[in-house]
C-alpha cells in the first residue's frame, strides 16, 4: 500500500503517516518542520531556519547543528533513504507535499477559489470549508519567536479575514439565525475586531432581536473605550441608529470625498500584504508601502484602499506627490488640494504652511478618513500631510525607505512570487492562452523579472496582438538588448519607470550603478564597489547604500561570515548595462583580480590532497575561516570564472579555477568543479594546463572514474615534464600510482609511487612524500605486508607531526586505523578512526568524513557494536545519496548485508552491491562484493553458489594484490571456521 503523509499547521502541528499519528517529541524538530511547511515546495535558506531555531544570533555551530536536526527530522519522517519529503538545496532545505497533504495549501486554494466564485452561494461554501480547516491558533505549541511574529500572526489574520468574508456572504444570503452563535463566540474571542461586533449586531437585528442588538452595541462601545480609548466606527454607529429607528432597510453610511483612482480590475497576488494592510488600516495609524519602481506599490495601495472604504465613511483622499519627477509636490500645494477636498473654500485656506497643517489636522480629528499619499519623495514631504489623530488612517507609497517616519508601519514590497506573477499574466491574457503555452508563459515571467509593471506591459502587448503566440513575445524578450523596447506600450514604459530612480542620482552613483550592473554575480558584498570605483572600503559601502536608498540595489541578507550582501534585480541589471558605455573587460578586470587575490590567499589555508600548488609569497588571509569565505562567495566565484572566460580574460579565469579546486574537493562540489575545470581548460595558457589536468584527474578519481583519472594524470605528467616542473610532475606520478591502486594493479602502483617519491624529494616537498608513504602503507596492508605497512605509516605520522602538517597527519592516522582493523586491534582501530573523523570534520571535508564513517562502522561491526555502527552508516548514507556517490552506497549495502538478521534482505543488499560494483569497473570493489554476496548466499542455504562466489572473489582480489583480504576470506570460509 502506498504511504500517504498529511501535515497540519492550522492549529497544533500534526503529522500522520497513512492515518497513523507521528509524534515529534523534539521542540526543535517541530520548529524546523513548521518553518519548512510555511514555505512548502520552496527552498528555505539555512540562515532563515537558524533564525527560527535560535533567534537573531545563532551560535557558530548552528549550521552543523541544523544539519543534524534535518537528519533527525528525516529519520522521524522515515525519509532518510528516499528523501522525497525533505530535500537539500545549495542554500538550504525544502519539504515537498501535494496540495491535499497540507491543510495550509488547501486553505490557500479555497481562499483563492472563493475570490473567483461565480456566485455568493459558492463563495460562502468555499469560505466555510476554508474556515473549517482550523483547529485553533496557527502552529500552536511550536515555540519560535520569529514564527510567532511573522507566520503565526499572518495566518491567524487570514483566518479572521476568511471568517469575516464568510459571515458577510451568509448575511447577504439571509442566514442570519444560523451564524448568531458562532458570532457570539467570535466577539468573545476577539473583542477588538469591530467587524465581528457589526456582524453579530446585524444578525440579531435582522432576526428581530432589537434589544439584544442594542446590548451588543453597548458592550462593543465599552470594550473599545476601555481597551483602545475610541468610539465604535461609523459602520457600527450607523447600524446602531438603524436599530434604534426600528428600520430594516440597508445601512446608510455617511458619505465623504472619495478621490481614489479606479480599482485595478485584474489585481492578483500580494495576499499577505493585502491582509496586513487592510487589517492595519482598519485599526488606524500610518502605513507605508516601499519598494523599487514598477513593483506595484500604487496598485496595492489603491486595491487596499478600496477594500477598506467601508471603514472610512467620512471619505477617502488620494494625492499623487510625484516623488519620482523633477518637481515633487510641495507641502503647501498638497495641503491646499487636501483642504479643498475637505470642503474648505479657496479664500478660507491660510497662507502659511503651519496654519494649513493646523487646519487640516483639525478637520481630520475625530473623522474616519483615509488619506492615500502616493509616490512620496521623503519623510519631510509626508509629515505635514499625516492625520494628527488615530480616528483616521494614512497609506503612503514611496521608492524611499521612509525609515524616519515616526510610528509608521512599513510594508516592504519586492517582485512577485512566481505563482503570483503567473497568475497576473493569466488574469490579463486569459487562462486558455497561457495553458496552451505554459513554458512560454513562464519564460515571459522570468524575462520580466516578476516585476508587476513589466508583466502588465507584456500582457498588454499580448492582448493587443491576439494573433501572437506567447513564444513570440518570449523570444523577443530573451534579447537583453531590445528587452526594454518590448516592455513599452502607450503610457506604460518600464525603461522610463526605472530611469526615474537612475536620473535622480549624482554622477558618481550613476557610475557605481552602471559598473555593478556589468558584474554577472547573483549578489555581492559592499567591498566590490571599491576596486570598481577606486574608492576605499567605507566610501564604497556608502555608494552601495546610496543605491539601496534609491531602490536600484536590494539588500540580500547576511552571509555565513556576517557580511551584508546586496543584489540587483534582473531588469535593473539590464537597464544598467543598457546605460553603460564602459568596456566590461576593462571595467571589471581589477575587481576580478581582487577576487582572485582573495581566493589565492584562502586556498593557501585549505587542505589539499593529490596536488599542492607551489608556495607563493602571499598576504595572510584575514577574512575569517577560509572555507567559510569560499562558502559565502562560491556562487560569485563561479560566475566570475564564467564571465572572465567570456570576456577574454582567460589567464585570470583559469587561475581562479585552479585556486578554487581545493574548496570544491573539500566541500564535495563535484559538479561545480567539473564546470570550472572545463572553463579553465578552454582558456588557460599552456603553462597552466598541466595543473588543470592534474586537478581533473583528482575529480575523476573522486567520481570513481579511474580510467578517465589515469588519462588526466598522464596528460598532466607529460605537460609538467615538458615544462621542467618537477614539483608538478611528482604529483602527476602520485596520481597515476593512486589509480593503479584502485584499479587493482599493485606492482604498477608501487612503481609510480617510487617515481613520485623521488621527485618530491628533488623538489623539496615533504608534504608530497608523506602522501606517498600513506599510499605505500595502504598497498602493503592490502598485500598482507602488515609490518612494512606499519613502518611506512608510522614514519608518515612522525614526519607530519614534525612539520605540523595536520592534513597529512590525518591521512596517516586514518591508514593506521585501517591497519589496526586488519591486525585485529579493534579498540585501537576505533580510537584512530575516531580521531581521523574528528579531524576531517574540523577541516569541513564531508566526503572524507563519510568514507571514514564507513571504515569506523566496519570496525564497530567486527567488535559487535552494531547500534553504533548503524549510526555511522546512516550519516554516511545521507552524504552518498546527496552526492550520488556510487562507491559509498556499495560499501553501505555490503556492511548492512552482513548486519541484517533477515537472510532475504542480506541477499538483496549484497546483490545490489555486486551489480553496482560490476558497473564501476573496479576489481577490488567487485571482489569484495562477490565475497559479501557469497556470505549472503550461504545464509540463504545456497552453499554451492556461495562457494562459487567466494572462489571468484579470491581470484579477483588476488589479481588486484589485496592478499590480506584474500587471507581473511580463506580463513572465514574454510571448513569449521564458523
Beta strands, then each sheet from edge to edge (+ up, - down):
strand 1: 5-8
strand 2: 14-17
strand 3: 20-21
strand 4: 44-45
strand 5: 86-88
strand 6: 92-95
strand 7: 257-258
strand 8: 285-290
strand 9: 315-320
strand 10: 370-376
strand 11: 393-398
strand 12: 408-412
strand 13: 488-489
strand 14: 492-493
strand 15: 524-525
strand 16: 554-558
strand 17: 564-567
sheet 1: 1+ 2- 3+
sheet 2: 4+ 6- 5+
sheet 3: 7+ 9+ 10+ 11+ 8+ 12+
sheet 4: 13+ 14-
sheet 5: 15+ 17- 16+
end
